[in-house]
Amino acid sequence: MAKSKEKSTFVKSLEKARNVQEDRKLSLEERQENRYKKVEVIFEELTDKKNRYLLYCPDIPFACSLVKIIYEYAKQMIDLGYDARVLHEEKGFKPNWLDLEWVKDVKVNYLSTPKESKSPEYKFRPSDTIIVPDGFFSIMKNFYEIKPLHKVVLALGYNGLATMEPGVNWGTLGFKDVICISDDIKKQYEKTLPGLNYYTSSYLINEELLKPVDVKEVKPVIGLMTRDRELAAKIINIFTNKYPFFNYFQFKILKKLSVKKYCEELKTCSVLVFADDKSAIPAPIVEAIKSQVPVITHENRFLENFKGIDSINVVEINDEFGFADMLAKFCEIWSSVSSSDFKGISPEGEKLLEIFSEKNLKNKINKIMNELQEEKIKIFSAIEKKIEAGELENLETPKSL
C-alpha cells in the first residue's frame, strides 16, 4: 500500500516543536531580526495588494444566489488588483451552473477538510483575510483557532441570526468586520450586534443577459421562484383547478437553472411569482425589474427596498390561495391588453437598478478594500512595535489588538 504524502498531525506537531526549539537557540536580537523580516514581507504584500482575500463558498451543486454573489465579489476584487480566491470545501468542486465567461478567471482553492477533522487543513498566512457568509456559523467556529487570520462576515441576509449559538456571536469568534449587501441589512445588524465594524455593499445584476426582449417574444408563461417545491405545487394546482379558463398560461419553475438559461426564461415570462420569507433583498425581483417583467410577491420586510415601483404587485401574506387569485387578476388584464403595456421601468426602478450596476458594486468594494487594507497596516504596525519591545515571541496578532 502506498504511503500517504500528507503529513500526520503527529509529524506536524514534531516539526512545530523543532522550529520552536531552533528559534530559542537564537539570541534575542536574532529572533527580533527574524520577526522584523516576517513583518517586512507582510508590509510589502499589503503595499502590492498581494495579501490574499479568501472567500469561503459552500459546495452547492445547483443554482444559488449566494454562490453567484461570492464569485462576483472575488471577480471584482481581482479586477481591482487584489489576490482574491474562492475557497471551496472538496477538491475539484465546480459550480457548473455558473456558466459565465469570467468565472474561469477566478482562482479557486480547496479546504479539502476530512469530515472527521475539526479544523481546516488549508495553509493560511498571517496576512490572509477569510470572508465567510453570514449563515455559516459552524465554519466560522472552525477558523476561531487561527489567530493571525483576519476574519470578515459577508452578510447576505439574516440567516446568521438563526445559526448563531446562544451567547456567542461573530465578534466572539474574531469576526469583527461585516460587509452587508444593503443598508437595511447593515442597520438591522448594527442594532442587534453592536460593537462590530459594518460596511455597505450590494451585488451585481447582469445587465447584458437581462436586456428586455421584444413584446412579440413574451409568452403566456408564469415564472415561479419559490423557496420550496411544495408551495410552487400548491400555487399551480390551485390556479389550474380554480381558473381552468386560463389554461393557455403555462408555469415555468425558474429555480436551479443555469445563469444563462434562467435569464433567457425569465425575459420571456409574462409575470414572475416570487415567494421567500427568508430573503433580505431578493435578486429575482431586481432581475425581473431589469427584464421589465411584472412581479407578484408577498408582504415582507424586503419590500422596503422596492417602494414606488409599480411593476410589483403584493398579496397580503405568503399564501398560495392569495397568489392564485392575484395571478388570475393579472392573467385577465394581460389577456385583454397589449404586452407592451407591461413594458418599461419607472424612475424608482431605474434608481434601484443603479445600486446593482457593476460600476456601483466595484466602487463600493474598492472603498471597503481600502479600509480593510488600512486596518491591516495598523495591526501589523502594532505588532512591529511589540516585537521591538520584545513582547512578541510568535508572529501572531495579540489578543489585545
HUDABEL-V668861 format. One record per residue. RES is the residue in three letters. PSI is psi in radians with two decimals (999 if undefined). Layout:
res=(RES | RES)
psi=(PSI | PSI)
This chain:
res=(MET | ALA | LYS | SER | LYS | GLU | LYS | SER | THR | PHE | VAL | LYS | SER | LEU | GLU | LYS | ALA | ARG | ASN | VAL | GLN | GLU | ASP | ARG | LYS | LEU | SER | LEU | GLU | GLU | ARG | GLN | GLU | ASN | ARG | TYR | LYS | LYS | VAL | GLU | VAL | ILE | PHE | GLU | GLU | LEU | THR | ASP | LYS | LYS | ASN | ARG | TYR | LEU | LEU | TYR | CYS | PRO | ASP | ILE | PRO | PHE | ALA | CYS | SER | LEU | VAL | LYS | ILE | ILE | TYR | GLU | TYR | ALA | LYS | GLN | MET | ILE | ASP | LEU | GLY | TYR | ASP | ALA | ARG | VAL | LEU | HIS | GLU | GLU | LYS | GLY | PHE | LYS | PRO | ASN | TRP | LEU | ASP | LEU | GLU | TRP | VAL | LYS | ASP | VAL | LYS | VAL | ASN | TYR | LEU | SER | THR | PRO | LYS | GLU | SER | LYS | SER | PRO | GLU | TYR | LYS | PHE | ARG | PRO | SER | ASP | THR | ILE | ILE | VAL | PRO | ASP | GLY | PHE | PHE | SER | ILE | MET | LYS | ASN | PHE | TYR | GLU | ILE | LYS | PRO | LEU | HIS | LYS | VAL | VAL | LEU | ALA | LEU | GLY | TYR | ASN | GLY | LEU | ALA | THR | MET | GLU | PRO | GLY | VAL | ASN | TRP | GLY | THR | LEU | GLY | PHE | LYS | ASP | VAL | ILE | CYS | ILE | SER | ASP | ASP | ILE | LYS | LYS | GLN | TYR | GLU | LYS | THR | LEU | PRO | GLY | LEU | ASN | TYR | TYR | THR | SER | SER | TYR | LEU | ILE | ASN | GLU | GLU | LEU | LEU | LYS | PRO | VAL | ASP | VAL | LYS | GLU | VAL | LYS | PRO | VAL | ILE | GLY | LEU | MET | THR | ARG | ASP | ARG | GLU | LEU | ALA | ALA | LYS | ILE | ILE | ASN | ILE | PHE | THR | ASN | LYS | TYR | PRO | PHE | PHE | ASN | TYR | PHE | GLN | PHE | LYS | ILE | LEU | LYS | LYS | LEU | SER | VAL | LYS | LYS | TYR | CYS | GLU | GLU | LEU | LYS | THR | CYS | SER | VAL | LEU | VAL | PHE | ALA | ASP | ASP | LYS | SER | ALA | ILE | PRO | ALA | PRO | ILE | VAL | GLU | ALA | ILE | LYS | SER | GLN | VAL | PRO | VAL | ILE | THR | HIS | GLU | ASN | ARG | PHE | LEU | GLU | ASN | PHE | LYS | GLY | ILE | ASP | SER | ILE | ASN | VAL | VAL | GLU | ILE | ASN | ASP | GLU | PHE | GLY | PHE | ALA | ASP | MET | LEU | ALA | LYS | PHE | CYS | GLU | ILE | TRP | SER | SER | VAL | SER | SER | SER | ASP | PHE | LYS | GLY | ILE | SER | PRO | GLU | GLY | GLU | LYS | LEU | LEU | GLU | ILE | PHE | SER | GLU | LYS | ASN | LEU | LYS | ASN | LYS | ILE | ASN | LYS | ILE | MET | ASN | GLU | LEU | GLN | GLU | GLU | LYS | ILE | LYS | ILE | PHE | SER | ALA | ILE | GLU | LYS | LYS | ILE | GLU | ALA | GLY | GLU | LEU | GLU | ASN | LEU | GLU | THR | PRO | LYS | SER | LEU)
psi=(2.29 | 2.42 | 2.51 | 2.42 | -0.26 | 2.39 | 2.40 | 2.85 | -0.65 | -0.80 | -0.74 | -0.69 | -0.72 | -0.77 | -0.72 | -0.78 | -0.70 | -0.73 | -0.70 | -0.77 | -0.75 | -0.68 | -0.66 | -0.35 | -0.38 | 2.74 | 2.87 | -0.72 | -0.71 | -0.70 | -0.73 | -0.74 | -0.75 | -0.70 | -0.60 | -0.74 | -0.71 | -0.77 | -0.66 | -0.70 | -0.72 | -0.74 | -0.66 | -0.71 | -0.79 | -0.72 | -0.70 | 0.09 | 0.58 | -0.12 | 2.52 | 2.42 | 1.97 | 1.99 | 1.85 | 2.30 | 2.12 | 2.65 | 1.32 | 2.02 | -0.23 | 2.87 | 2.30 | 2.24 | -0.63 | -0.84 | -0.76 | -0.76 | -0.72 | -0.79 | -0.67 | -0.69 | -0.76 | -0.75 | -0.77 | -0.70 | -0.72 | -0.77 | -0.50 | 0.03 | 0.12 | 2.74 | 1.51 | 2.45 | 2.48 | 2.36 | 1.78 | 2.97 | -1.24 | 2.33 | 2.30 | -0.17 | 2.43 | 2.36 | 1.45 | -0.38 | -0.31 | 1.27 | 1.03 | 2.53 | -0.69 | -0.24 | -0.60 | -0.33 | -0.14 | 2.18 | 2.38 | 2.24 | 2.92 | 2.39 | -0.67 | 0.85 | 2.12 | 2.57 | -0.54 | -0.13 | 2.50 | -0.16 | 2.70 | 2.57 | -0.12 | 2.46 | 1.90 | 2.72 | 2.73 | -0.48 | 0.01 | 2.66 | 2.24 | 2.29 | 2.10 | 2.33 | 2.64 | -0.50 | 0.11 | 1.12 | -0.65 | -0.60 | -0.72 | -0.67 | -0.62 | -0.48 | -0.02 | -0.73 | -0.22 | 1.51 | -0.77 | -0.25 | 2.22 | 2.23 | 2.26 | 2.47 | 2.40 | 1.82 | 1.82 | -0.17 | -2.56 | 0.28 | -0.42 | -0.55 | -0.40 | -0.47 | -0.21 | 2.67 | 2.58 | 2.23 | -0.02 | 2.28 | -3.02 | -0.77 | -0.63 | -0.58 | 0.10 | 0.08 | 1.56 | -0.31 | 2.38 | 2.09 | 2.08 | 2.46 | 0.05 | 2.78 | -0.66 | -0.75 | -0.74 | -0.80 | -0.75 | -0.71 | -0.62 | -0.67 | -0.63 | -0.69 | 1.26 | 2.81 | -0.07 | 2.90 | 2.09 | 2.49 | 2.57 | 2.28 | -2.65 | -2.68 | -3.12 | 2.37 | 2.22 | 1.76 | -0.63 | -0.82 | -0.38 | 0.31 | 2.29 | 2.52 | 2.90 | 2.61 | -0.46 | -0.37 | -0.16 | 2.29 | 2.79 | 1.17 | 2.33 | 1.96 | 2.33 | 2.22 | 1.67 | 2.73 | -0.62 | 2.69 | -0.56 | -0.79 | -0.74 | -0.77 | -0.69 | -0.80 | -0.79 | -0.83 | -0.68 | -0.81 | -0.83 | -0.53 | -0.64 | -0.52 | 1.15 | -0.38 | -0.13 | 0.55 | -0.12 | -0.11 | 2.35 | 2.66 | 2.50 | 2.00 | 2.09 | -0.13 | 2.53 | 0.28 | 2.77 | 2.83 | -0.85 | -0.75 | -0.71 | -0.83 | -0.71 | -0.78 | -0.76 | -0.76 | -0.47 | 0.00 | 2.60 | -0.42 | 2.66 | 2.27 | 2.08 | 2.22 | 2.03 | 1.86 | -0.33 | -0.16 | 2.44 | -0.80 | 1.46 | 2.19 | -0.70 | -0.62 | -0.76 | -0.71 | -0.63 | -0.68 | -0.78 | -0.68 | -0.04 | 0.77 | 2.17 | 2.69 | 2.44 | 2.11 | -2.97 | 2.88 | 2.31 | 2.78 | -0.39 | -0.29 | -0.30 | -0.48 | -0.21 | 0.46 | 2.37 | 0.04 | 1.88 | -0.12 | 0.00 | 2.12 | 2.38 | 2.26 | 2.72 | -0.69 | 2.87 | 1.45 | 2.29 | -0.59 | -0.69 | -0.71 | -0.76 | -0.75 | -0.71 | -0.66 | -0.72 | -0.74 | -0.73 | -0.82 | -0.61 | -0.80 | -0.80 | -0.61 | -0.30 | -0.12 | 3.07 | 2.54 | -0.45 | -0.37 | -0.34 | -0.01 | 2.82 | 2.77 | 2.26 | 2.82 | -0.63 | -0.67 | -0.73 | -0.72 | -0.71 | -0.76 | -0.50 | -0.56 | -0.56 | 0.33 | 2.75 | -0.64 | -0.81 | -0.75 | -0.77 | -0.73 | -0.75 | -0.78 | -0.68 | -0.77 | -0.77 | -0.78 | -0.71 | -0.74 | -0.70 | -0.67 | -0.74 | -0.68 | -0.69 | -0.73 | -0.71 | -0.76 | -0.83 | -0.39 | -0.68 | -0.68 | -0.72 | -0.71 | -0.65 | -0.60 | -0.76 | -0.61 | -0.01 | 0.39 | -0.10 | 1.93 | -0.37 | 2.54 | 1.35 | 2.62 | 2.11 | 2.55 | -0.43 | -0.19 | 999)
